[in-house]
């Protein structure tokens, strides 16, 4: 009852609020400010009055090389830099100027809950690089076509701290030597949105050392063409995802030609009761999701759940997901829906790694690897950043091999991936975030 009343009040207020600013041009550095830009200095701490500023950032340094007003100065740090901007629901194009007119730089960019956007962008001495990415920002309110709040996603208590529900775009500048000259943010309505519905194997995991494929996949798509909106949450099954109004929120934002990638199974298979099963309740719910997406003019894509890390005595993967992947395959065929068979690809991938090699793809770490982690971590369901990245490459590879319409929006430099020949862990580069937790996500 309390939630219903609060939604009504907020909806009433929303009708009278002035339009929120959605475009920004920031000049980073303490030198002279370029015309038309807002200056950002190390003292620009975030607050809701200004609607922008630095969060959780220390050791910020402004360097002024002189010369060009926009690129002659920059802000840098020897620790990750978090910069937040207050924005309403929507997709945004972000343009960055990175580099140093008299030095080198290296910058990895993540947004919200460690969502990978740009990977190890290096500049040579004196080089300034312009980089773009397209990002989705959201809140938990569900609005009608007139913009009035009518409902709210039922979030779990832990989600109150998640960066992807706060109506702020938070950009994390990480790597060995990030140097940020400028940030420009512009709404973009032309981009196709790929919504993701799933569980802990898909969600934007907030904290190291966990990760999932949904937070890695934005890095593989062209800016201004595709925005990834990841609505997955740990512990969810098809029915709980819908009852929490996560699907309803997606449908309220979906436009014709947008996509919904659907990957469930790990938690659905643990449900008990009359009529519960892969080819009964689960399949029926999949069909319901497909139907609702099509009503909105959207395009559903089914994704089979990847295997858990369980090997038999001969080094082959044991199926712990029962008939659930087959139910997805059958539904895709009957409903004429594109299928990404991550279950099949993960079997090839895990067996290519082998029993010992696959440990690096999952959350297996000795005690005291991370601050506050006093017990060893042994999780055979959830992934390290390395493992999550390889699974995202499987998804992208399947889109390419099937020549799905989305294939033309994959970054041109992205070569086809063979899960039988994964990237060696020694060649994977992931500058860690400062956000760390030692407790396992929901679901198994």
C-alpha positions in Angstrom: 0.0 0.0 0.0 2.8 2.4 0.9 4.5 1.8 -2.5 1.2 2.4 -4.3 0.7 5.7 -2.5 4.3 6.9 -3.1 4.0 6.0 -6.8 0.8 8.2 -7.1 2.4 11.1 -5.3 5.6 10.9 -7.4 3.5 10.7 -10.6 1.6 13.8 -9.6 4.8 15.7 -8.8 6.4 14.5 -12.0 3.8 16.3 -14.1 5.0 19.6 -12.6 8.8 19.2 -12.6 10.8 21.3 -15.0 12.5 19.4 -17.8 15.8 17.9 -16.6 19.0 18.8 -18.5 20.1 16.1 -20.8 23.1 17.5 -22.7 26.5 18.5 -21.2 29.9 19.6 -22.3 32.6 19.4 -19.7 36.2 20.7 -20.0 38.4 18.8 -17.6 41.3 20.7 -16.1 42.1 23.9 -14.2 43.4 25.8 -17.2 41.3 28.2 -19.2 37.9 26.8 -20.1 36.9 26.3 -23.7 33.9 28.3 -24.9 30.6 26.5 -24.4 32.0 24.1 -21.9 31.6 23.7 -18.1 34.9 23.6 -16.3 35.7 20.5 -14.2 38.5 20.7 -11.7 39.7 18.3 -9.0 37.5 20.2 -6.6 34.3 19.5 -8.6 32.7 17.1 -6.2 29.4 15.6 -7.0 26.2 17.0 -5.5 22.6 16.9 -6.7 22.3 20.7 -7.0 24.8 21.0 -9.8 24.0 17.5 -11.0 27.6 16.5 -11.8 31.0 15.9 -10.3 33.5 13.4 -9.0 32.6 10.5 -6.7 34.9 8.3 -4.6 37.9 9.8 -6.4 41.2 10.7 -4.7 44.6 11.8 -5.8 43.0 13.8 -8.6 45.5 16.1 -10.4 45.0 18.8 -13.0 47.8 19.2 -15.5 47.9 22.3 -17.8 50.2 22.0 -20.9 49.0 25.2 -22.4 47.9 25.6 -26.0 44.4 24.4 -27.1 41.8 25.4 -24.5 40.0 22.0 -24.6 42.9 19.6 -25.0 45.8 21.5 -23.4 44.8 20.5 -19.9 43.4 17.3 -18.4 42.6 15.6 -15.1 44.5 12.4 -14.1 45.0 10.1 -11.1 46.9 7.1 -10.1 43.6 5.6 -8.9 40.3 5.0 -10.7 38.3 8.2 -11.4 34.5 8.2 -10.9 32.6 11.0 -12.5 28.8 11.2 -12.3 26.1 13.2 -14.1 22.4 13.3 -13.2 20.3 12.2 -16.2 16.8 10.9 -16.8 15.9 7.5 -18.4 17.3 7.1 -21.9 20.2 6.3 -24.2 23.1 8.8 -24.4 26.1 9.2 -26.7 29.2 10.0 -24.7 32.2 11.7 -26.5 35.5 11.6 -24.8 38.8 13.4 -25.5 41.6 11.4 -24.0 45.4 12.0 -24.0 48.2 14.4 -23.2 49.6 17.0 -25.6 53.0 16.3 -24.1 52.8 12.8 -22.8 51.2 9.3 -23.2 48.1 7.9 -21.6 46.1 4.6 -21.1 42.4 4.6 -20.2 39.8 1.9 -19.7 36.3 3.2 -19.4 33.5 1.5 -17.5 30.1 2.9 -16.6 27.4 2.3 -13.9 28.1 -1.1 -12.3 31.5 -1.8 -14.1 29.9 -2.0 -17.5 32.8 -2.2 -20.0 32.6 0.5 -22.7 36.2 1.2 -23.9 39.1 -1.1 -23.4 42.7 0.0 -22.8 42.7 3.2 -25.0 46.3 4.1 -25.4 47.7 7.4 -26.8 51.2 8.1 -27.9 53.1 11.2 -26.8 51.2 14.3 -27.8 48.2 12.3 -29.2 44.6 13.2 -28.3 42.0 10.6 -29.1 38.3 11.1 -29.6 36.3 8.1 -28.4 32.5 7.5 -28.4 30.3 5.1 -26.6 26.5 4.8 -26.2 25.2 4.1 -22.7 21.8 3.4 -21.2 20.7 5.2 -18.0 17.6 4.2 -16.0 15.6 4.5 -12.9 13.1 2.1 -11.3 9.9 4.0 -12.2 7.5 2.8 -14.8 5.9 5.5 -16.8 2.9 5.6 -19.2 3.2 7.1 -22.7 2.5 10.6 -21.3 5.5 10.3 -18.9 3.5 9.9 -15.7 4.8 7.4 -13.2 2.3 4.5 -12.8 4.3 1.8 -11.1 7.8 0.9 -9.9 10.2 -2.0 -10.3 10.3 -4.0 -7.0 13.9 -3.9 -6.2 15.8 -6.2 -3.7 17.2 -4.4 -0.7 20.8 -4.7 -2.0 19.8 -3.0 -5.2 19.4 0.3 -3.5 23.1 0.8 -3.7 23.5 -0.3 -7.3 24.6 2.4 -9.7 22.3 1.3 -12.5 19.1 2.4 -10.7 20.1 5.9 -9.5 19.4 8.1 -12.5 23.1 9.0 -12.6 25.5 8.2 -15.4 28.6 7.2 -13.5 31.8 6.9 -15.7 34.8 5.1 -14.3 38.1 6.1 -15.9 40.5 3.4 -15.0 43.9 1.9 -16.2 47.5 2.7 -15.7 47.5 6.3 -16.7 44.0 7.8 -17.4 44.1 11.4 -18.7 40.7 13.0 -19.4 40.5 16.3 -21.4 36.8 16.5 -22.1 33.5 14.7 -21.7 30.4 15.5 -23.8 27.0 13.9 -23.3 24.1 14.0 -25.7 20.7 12.1 -25.8 20.4 9.7 -28.7 17.1 8.3 -29.8 18.2 6.7 -33.0 20.2 3.9 -31.4 18.7 0.4 -31.2 18.4 -0.8 -27.6 19.3 -4.4 -26.7 17.6 -5.1 -23.4 18.9 -8.0 -21.4 16.7 -10.2 -19.1 18.5 -12.8 -17.0 20.1 -13.7 -13.7 23.5 -13.5 -12.0 25.3 -14.9 -15.1 24.0 -11.9 -17.1 23.7 -9.0 -14.6 26.1 -6.0 -14.3 27.9 -7.3 -11.3 28.7 -4.3 -9.1 31.9 -5.6 -7.4 35.1 -7.4 -8.0 35.9 -10.2 -8.4 32.6 -11.2 -10.0 31.5 -10.4 -13.5 28.9 -11.5 -16.1 28.6 -11.4 -19.9 26.0 -8.7 -19.9 28.4 -6.1 -18.6 31.1 -7.0 -21.1 29.1 -7.0 -24.2 28.6 -3.2 -24.7 32.3 -3.0 -25.6 31.7 -5.1 -28.8 29.0 -2.9 -30.4 29.4 0.3 -32.4 28.7 3.6 -30.6 25.6 5.5 -31.7 24.1 2.3 -33.2 23.5 0.1 -30.2 22.8 0.7 -26.5 22.8 -2.2 -24.0 20.2 -1.9 -21.3 21.0 -4.7 -18.8 18.0 -5.5 -16.6 19.2 -8.9 -15.4 19.5 -9.4 -11.6 21.0 -12.1 -9.4 18.7 -14.8 -8.2 16.0 -14.2 -10.8 13.9 -16.8 -12.7 11.4 -16.0 -15.4 8.5 -15.7 -13.1 10.3 -13.6 -10.4 11.7 -11.3 -13.1 8.2 -10.7 -14.4 6.5 -10.4 -10.9 9.1 -7.8 -9.9 7.9 -5.7 -12.9 11.4 -5.8 -14.5 9.8 -7.0 -17.8 7.1 -4.4 -17.5 9.7 -1.7 -17.2 11.5 -2.9 -20.3 8.3 -3.0 -22.3 7.4 0.5 -21.2 10.6 1.7 -22.9 10.9 -0.6 -25.8 10.4 0.9 -29.3 9.9 -0.9 -32.6 13.0 -2.7 -33.6 14.6 -3.0 -30.2 15.7 -6.4 -28.9 15.3 -8.4 -25.7 17.9 -11.1 -25.1 16.4 -13.7 -22.6 18.6 -16.0 -20.6 17.3 -17.9 -17.6 17.5 -21.4 -16.3 19.9 -21.7 -13.4 17.2 -20.6 -10.9 14.2 -21.8 -12.7 15.4 -25.4 -12.6 15.4 -25.3 -8.8 11.7 -24.5 -8.5 9.4 -27.3 -7.3 5.7 -28.0 -7.4 2.9 -29.3 -9.6 3.3 -28.4 -13.2 6.7 -27.0 -12.7 9.3 -28.1 -15.3 11.4 -27.3 -18.3 8.8 -28.2 -21.0 5.8 -27.0 -18.9 5.9 -23.8 -16.8 9.3 -22.7 -18.0 8.5 -23.1 -21.7 5.1 -21.4 -21.2 6.8 -18.4 -19.5 9.3 -18.1 -22.3 6.5 -18.0 -24.8 4.8 -15.3 -22.8 8.0 -13.2 -22.8 8.2 -13.6 -26.6 4.6 -12.6 -27.1 4.9 -9.5 -24.9 8.0 -8.3 -26.7 6.4 -8.8 -30.1 3.4 -6.8 -29.1 5.7 -3.8 -28.6 7.3 -4.3 -32.0 10.4 -5.7 -30.4 12.6 -8.6 -31.4 13.1 -11.5 -28.9 16.3 -13.5 -28.9 16.6 -16.6 -26.7 19.9 -17.6 -25.1 20.5 -21.0 -23.5 22.1 -21.0 -20.1 25.9 -21.6 -20.0 27.0 -24.7 -18.1 28.2 -24.7 -14.5 31.9 -25.7 -14.0 31.5 -29.4 -13.4 33.7 -32.0 -15.1 33.5 -35.8 -15.2 36.5 -38.0 -14.7 37.3 -37.8 -18.5 37.5 -34.0 -18.5 34.1 -33.5 -20.1 31.4 -31.1 -18.8 28.5 -32.6 -16.9 25.1 -31.2 -17.7 23.6 -29.8 -14.4 20.8 -27.8 -16.2 18.7 -30.9 -17.0 16.2 -30.2 -19.8 16.1 -26.4 -19.6 18.5 -25.7 -22.5 16.6 -28.1 -24.7 13.3 -26.4 -23.7 14.8 -23.1 -24.9 16.0 -24.6 -28.2 12.5 -26.1 -28.8 10.8 -22.8 -28.0 13.1 -20.9 -30.4 12.3 -23.3 -33.2 8.5 -23.3 -32.6 8.3 -19.5 -32.2 10.7 -18.8 -35.0 13.0 -16.8 -32.7 16.7 -16.4 -33.1 18.7 -18.6 -30.7 22.1 -18.0 -29.2 23.2 -21.5 -28.0 25.5 -20.4 -25.2 25.0 -23.7 -23.5 26.6 -25.5 -26.4 29.4 -23.0 -26.8 30.2 -22.9 -23.1 30.8 -26.7 -23.2 33.3 -26.3 -25.9 34.9 -23.3 -24.1 35.2 -25.0 -20.7 36.6 -28.2 -22.2 39.1 -26.2 -24.2 40.3 -24.7 -20.9 40.2 -28.0 -19.1 39.7 -28.8 -15.4 42.6 -26.6 -14.1 42.6 -23.9 -16.8 38.9 -23.2 -16.3 39.4 -22.2 -12.7 40.7 -18.8 -13.9 37.4 -18.1 -15.6 35.4 -18.5 -12.4 35.6 -16.9 -9.0 38.3 -19.0 -7.4 40.7 -17.0 -5.3 42.8 -17.7 -2.2 41.9 -16.0 1.1 43.1 -12.4 1.4 43.3 -11.8 -2.4 41.0 -8.9 -1.9 40.4 -6.5 1.0 38.1 -8.0 3.7 38.2 -11.5 2.0 39.2 -13.8 4.8 38.1 -17.1 3.2 39.0 -18.6 -0.1 36.4 -18.1 -2.9 35.3 -21.2 -4.8 32.4 -20.4 -7.1 31.7 -22.7 -10.0 28.7 -20.8 -11.3 29.8 -17.2 -11.4 32.6 -15.7 -13.5 35.7 -13.7 -13.1 36.1 -10.8 -15.5 38.2 -13.0 -17.8 35.5 -15.7 -17.9 32.7 -13.2 -18.4 34.6 -11.6 -21.3 35.0 -14.9 -23.1 31.3 -15.7 -22.8 30.4 -12.3 -24.2 32.7 -13.1 -27.1 30.7 -16.3 -27.6 27.4 -14.3 -27.8 29.0 -11.9 -30.3 30.4 -14.8 -32.3 27.0 -16.4 -32.5 25.4 -13.2 -33.8 28.2 -13.0 -36.5 28.0 -16.6 -37.6 24.2 -16.5 -37.9 24.4 -13.2 -39.7 21.7 -11.8 -37.5 20.7 -8.2 -38.3 22.7 -7.0 -35.3 25.9 -8.4 -36.8 26.3 -5.2 -38.9 26.6 -3.2 -35.7 29.5 -5.2 -34.2 32.7 -3.2 -34.1 34.6 -3.8 -37.3 37.8 -4.8 -35.5 36.1 -7.6 -33.7 37.3 -10.9 -35.2 35.2 -14.1 -35.1 35.8 -16.0 -31.8 36.3 -19.7 -31.7 35.3 -21.1 -28.2 37.6 -24.0 -28.8 40.6 -21.6 -28.9 39.9 -19.0 -26.1 42.2 -16.2 -25.3 44.9 -17.2 -22.8 44.2 -15.7 -19.4 47.8 -14.2 -19.4 46.8 -12.1 -22.4 43.6 -10.7 -20.8 43.8 -7.2 -19.4 41.4 -6.0 -16.8 42.4 -3.1 -14.5 40.5 -3.8 -11.3 37.9 -1.5 -9.9 38.1 -0.3 -6.3 34.6 -1.8 -5.7 35.1 -5.2 -4.1 32.9 -7.6 -2.1 33.6 -11.1 -0.8 30.0 -12.4 -0.6 28.6 -14.5 -3.5 25.8 -13.3 -5.7 22.3 -14.8 -5.4 21.7 -17.9 -7.5 23.8 -21.0 -8.2 
